[in-house]
């Protein structure tokens, strides 16, 4: 019979993550909306289409709370699924009117299959915090640069993260051409401590916007562990998905779903994965 192991530490970490998510939603809900006139159907539709494009821009000066669930199937000897729920609030801060500071926090809640038993355990991984500085002046290329930090919050070392502090550079750039939005996000993190990590992330994204705030998207996350053995460093997926912006009451929400195939991967990593995202949007008024 398949079972799940939970330690008291993991339960406390999960409760902390849920509480943090609830507080973040409450913060955004109380700061993101202001009194406004009643809009027509055409105004709502135009705003939803604009929001769909804004969700495709990592540097958009808009409060948001994405809940991104990534599942990789067929992991390890027992071919179980690994699941990572990323709670990743985005908090923009204006600096003097010419520069925005875009704060992105990723809190991973991980269900990890065991490599020795037909069981899985759940805990919190190391938090990733990125701070991009981006000019507010409009241009053909929107860009941002800044540091990325790894904060040692993993429930258990090795299983859910290294529990080491890390730092590195991060760059994001994109362009919008008619119905297309395309760009990339990249970073490299080095850790300092008992576990020395050197890991790279590159995500390109291509979006094509359709009527009624629907869109097509491809946004695979390519990673490399530079410390791994040759032939075991890269994970390179290919795939695509679709999404839409809609409203519950006056609250705009972005949802999308993706399927990816790992064309290059280390041993033990599954071939196929899915991504489902629910993103609460809090545009400034």
C-alpha positions as CSV (number, residue, x, y, z in Angstrom):
1,X,0.0,0.0,0.0
2,X,1.3,3.4,-0.9
3,X,1.9,5.8,2.0
4,X,3.2,9.3,2.7
5,X,5.6,10.2,5.5
6,X,5.2,13.5,7.3
7,X,7.4,14.8,10.1
8,X,6.3,17.4,12.5
9,X,8.7,19.8,10.9
10,X,7.1,19.3,7.5
11,X,3.7,19.9,8.9
12,X,4.8,23.1,10.5
13,X,6.5,24.3,7.3
14,X,3.4,23.5,5.3
15,X,1.2,25.4,7.8
16,X,3.6,28.3,7.5
17,X,3.3,28.3,3.7
18,X,-0.5,28.2,3.8
19,X,-0.6,31.0,6.3
20,X,1.8,33.1,4.3
21,X,-0.3,32.5,1.2
22,X,-3.4,33.6,2.9
23,X,-1.8,36.7,4.3
24,X,-0.4,37.6,0.9
25,X,-3.8,37.3,-0.7
26,X,-5.3,39.4,2.0
27,X,-2.6,42.1,1.6
28,X,-3.1,42.2,-2.2
29,X,-6.8,42.2,-1.9
30,X,-6.7,45.2,0.5
31,X,-4.1,47.2,-1.5
32,X,-4.8,46.3,-5.1
33,X,-8.3,47.6,-5.5
34,X,-9.7,51.1,-5.3
35,X,-13.1,52.6,-5.8
36,X,-14.0,52.8,-9.5
37,X,-16.9,53.5,-11.8
38,X,-19.0,50.7,-13.2
39,X,-17.4,49.6,-16.5
40,X,-19.2,48.5,-19.7
41,X,-18.8,45.0,-21.1
42,X,-16.5,46.4,-23.8
43,X,-14.3,48.1,-21.1
44,X,-14.0,44.8,-19.1
45,X,-13.1,42.9,-22.3
46,X,-10.4,45.4,-23.3
47,X,-9.0,45.4,-19.7
48,X,-8.9,41.6,-19.6
49,X,-7.0,41.5,-23.0
50,X,-4.5,44.1,-21.6
51,X,-4.1,42.0,-18.4
52,X,-3.5,38.9,-20.4
53,X,-0.4,40.6,-22.0
54,X,0.6,42.0,-18.6
55,X,0.7,38.5,-17.1
56,X,3.2,37.5,-19.9
57,X,5.6,40.3,-18.7
58,X,7.6,39.3,-15.6
59,X,8.4,43.0,-15.2
60,X,4.8,44.3,-15.2
61,X,4.3,46.8,-12.4
62,X,1.3,44.8,-11.0
63,X,0.8,43.0,-7.8
64,X,0.1,39.3,-8.5
65,X,0.0,36.0,-6.7
66,X,0.7,33.0,-9.0
67,X,0.2,29.5,-7.7
68,X,2.2,27.4,-10.1
69,X,1.9,23.6,-9.8
70,X,4.6,21.5,-11.7
71,X,4.4,17.7,-11.9
72,X,7.0,15.4,-13.4
73,X,5.9,11.8,-13.9
74,X,7.9,8.6,-13.8
75,X,10.5,9.7,-11.4
76,X,13.1,7.3,-10.0
77,X,13.1,3.5,-9.7
78,X,9.4,3.3,-8.7
79,X,8.2,5.7,-11.4
80,X,6.3,8.0,-9.0
81,X,5.3,11.6,-9.6
82,X,7.3,14.6,-8.2
83,X,5.1,17.6,-7.5
84,X,6.3,21.2,-6.8
85,X,3.7,23.8,-5.9
86,X,5.4,27.2,-6.3
87,X,3.8,30.0,-4.3
88,X,5.4,33.1,-6.0
89,X,4.0,36.5,-5.1
90,X,5.2,39.5,-7.2
91,X,5.5,42.9,-5.5
92,X,6.5,45.9,-7.6
93,X,7.9,49.0,-5.9
94,X,8.5,52.3,-7.7
95,X,11.9,54.0,-7.1
96,X,11.8,57.7,-7.9
97,X,9.5,57.4,-10.9
98,X,12.1,56.2,-13.4
99,X,12.9,52.7,-12.1
100,X,10.7,49.9,-10.8
101,X,12.0,47.3,-8.3
102,X,10.2,44.0,-9.2
103,X,10.3,41.6,-6.2
104,X,9.6,38.0,-7.0
105,X,9.5,35.3,-4.3
106,X,9.2,31.6,-5.0
107,X,8.2,29.4,-2.1
108,X,8.3,25.7,-3.3
109,X,6.1,23.1,-1.6
110,X,7.6,19.8,-2.7
111,X,6.2,16.2,-2.8
112,X,9.3,14.2,-3.4
113,X,9.3,10.4,-4.2
114,X,11.8,8.3,-2.4
115,X,14.7,6.8,-4.3
116,X,14.7,3.7,-2.0
117,X,11.1,3.1,-1.1
118,X,7.7,3.3,-2.9
119,X,6.7,6.3,-0.8
120,X,6.7,10.1,-1.1
121,X,7.4,12.9,1.5
122,X,6.3,16.5,1.5
123,X,8.1,19.6,2.7
124,X,9.2,23.1,1.8
125,X,12.2,23.8,-0.4
126,X,14.7,26.7,-0.3
127,X,13.0,30.0,-1.1
128,X,14.3,31.9,-4.2
129,X,14.0,35.7,-4.1
130,X,14.7,37.8,-7.2
131,X,14.9,41.6,-7.2
132,X,14.9,43.1,-10.7
133,X,15.6,46.8,-11.4
134,X,13.7,47.9,-14.6
135,X,13.3,51.3,-16.3
136,X,9.8,52.6,-16.4
137,X,10.3,54.3,-19.7
138,X,8.7,52.4,-22.5
139,X,11.0,50.9,-25.2
140,X,11.0,48.2,-27.8
141,X,12.9,45.9,-25.4
142,X,11.7,45.7,-21.8
143,X,14.5,44.6,-19.5
144,X,15.5,44.1,-15.9
145,X,18.6,43.1,-14.0
146,X,19.3,42.3,-10.4
147,X,20.4,39.8,-7.8
148,X,18.8,36.4,-7.1
149,X,19.1,34.9,-3.6
150,X,18.5,31.4,-2.3
151,X,17.3,31.4,1.3
152,X,17.9,28.2,3.3
153,X,14.4,27.2,4.3
154,X,14.3,23.6,3.2
155,X,12.5,21.2,5.5
156,X,15.2,18.6,5.2
157,X,18.6,19.0,3.6
158,X,19.2,17.2,0.3
159,X,15.6,15.9,0.0
160,X,14.0,19.3,-0.4
161,X,17.0,21.6,-0.9
162,X,20.5,22.2,0.2
163,X,19.7,24.5,3.2
164,X,22.5,26.7,2.0
165,X,22.5,30.5,1.3
166,X,23.1,31.3,-2.3
167,X,23.4,34.4,-4.5
168,X,23.9,35.2,-8.2
169,X,22.8,37.5,-11.1
170,X,19.5,37.4,-12.9
171,X,18.4,39.0,-16.2
172,X,15.0,39.3,-17.9
173,X,14.2,40.8,-21.3
174,X,11.1,40.7,-23.5
175,X,9.5,42.4,-26.5
176,X,5.9,42.8,-27.6
177,X,5.0,42.8,-31.3
178,X,1.3,43.0,-32.1
179,X,-0.2,39.8,-30.7
180,X,3.2,38.3,-29.7
181,X,5.0,38.6,-26.4
182,X,8.4,36.9,-26.3
183,X,11.4,37.0,-24.0
184,X,13.5,35.1,-21.5
185,X,14.4,34.9,-17.8
186,X,17.8,33.6,-16.6
187,X,19.9,33.3,-13.5
188,X,22.8,31.4,-12.0
189,X,23.1,30.7,-8.2
190,X,26.2,29.8,-6.3
191,X,25.9,28.6,-2.7
192,X,28.4,28.9,0.2
193,X,28.7,26.3,2.9
194,X,28.9,22.6,3.4
195,X,27.0,22.0,0.1
196,X,28.5,24.0,-2.8
197,X,25.9,24.4,-5.6
198,X,26.4,26.0,-9.0
199,X,23.1,25.9,-10.8
200,X,21.7,27.6,-13.9
201,X,18.2,28.4,-15.0
202,X,17.0,29.7,-18.4
203,X,13.3,30.1,-19.3
204,X,12.3,31.4,-22.7
205,X,8.6,32.3,-23.3
206,X,6.6,32.9,-26.4
207,X,3.0,34.0,-26.2
208,X,0.4,34.5,-28.9
209,X,-2.7,36.4,-27.8
210,X,-6.1,35.4,-29.1
211,X,-9.6,37.1,-28.8
212,X,-11.5,37.1,-25.5
213,X,-8.2,37.2,-23.4
214,X,-7.2,33.7,-24.5
215,X,-3.6,33.0,-25.4
216,X,-1.2,30.2,-26.5
217,X,2.1,29.9,-24.6
218,X,5.4,28.0,-24.6
219,X,7.6,28.6,-21.5
220,X,9.8,25.6,-20.8
221,X,12.3,25.9,-17.8
222,X,15.8,24.8,-18.8
223,X,18.1,24.0,-15.9
224,X,21.7,22.9,-15.5
225,X,23.6,21.6,-12.5
226,X,27.2,22.5,-13.3
227,X,28.5,20.3,-10.5
228,X,26.9,17.1,-11.8
229,X,28.7,14.5,-13.9
230,X,29.0,15.0,-17.6
231,X,25.8,13.9,-19.3
232,X,23.8,14.5,-16.1
233,X,23.9,18.3,-16.0
234,X,21.0,19.4,-18.2
235,X,17.2,19.2,-18.2
236,X,15.8,20.6,-21.4
237,X,12.0,20.3,-21.9
238,X,9.9,21.3,-24.9
239,X,6.2,21.9,-25.0
240,X,3.3,24.4,-24.9
241,X,0.0,25.3,-23.4
242,X,-2.9,27.7,-23.3
243,X,-4.4,30.2,-20.9
244,X,-7.1,32.8,-20.3
245,X,-7.8,35.8,-18.1
246,X,-11.3,36.0,-16.6
247,X,-13.0,37.5,-13.6
248,X,-14.6,36.3,-10.4
249,X,-16.6,39.4,-9.5
250,X,-14.1,42.2,-10.0
251,X,-11.1,40.1,-9.3
252,X,-9.1,39.2,-12.5
253,X,-7.6,35.7,-12.6
254,X,-5.1,34.2,-15.0
255,X,-5.2,30.4,-15.6
256,X,-3.0,28.3,-17.9
257,X,-2.1,24.7,-18.4
258,X,1.0,23.2,-20.1
259,X,2.5,19.9,-21.1
260,X,6.3,19.4,-21.6
261,X,8.6,16.6,-22.7
262,X,12.1,16.4,-21.3
263,X,14.2,15.9,-24.4
264,X,17.4,16.0,-22.4
265,X,17.5,15.0,-18.7
266,X,19.6,13.3,-16.0
267,X,19.0,9.7,-15.1
268,X,16.0,9.2,-12.9
269,X,14.1,12.2,-14.2
270,X,10.7,11.4,-15.9
271,X,10.0,12.1,-19.5
272,X,6.8,14.0,-19.2
273,X,5.6,16.9,-17.0
274,X,2.7,19.3,-16.6
275,X,2.3,22.8,-15.3
276,X,-1.0,24.3,-14.1
277,X,-1.1,27.9,-12.9
278,X,-3.7,30.0,-11.1
279,X,-2.7,33.6,-10.8
280,X,-4.6,36.3,-8.8
281,X,-4.1,39.7,-10.4
282,X,-4.2,43.0,-8.5
283,X,-3.7,45.8,-11.1
284,X,-2.9,49.3,-9.7
285,X,-5.7,51.8,-10.1
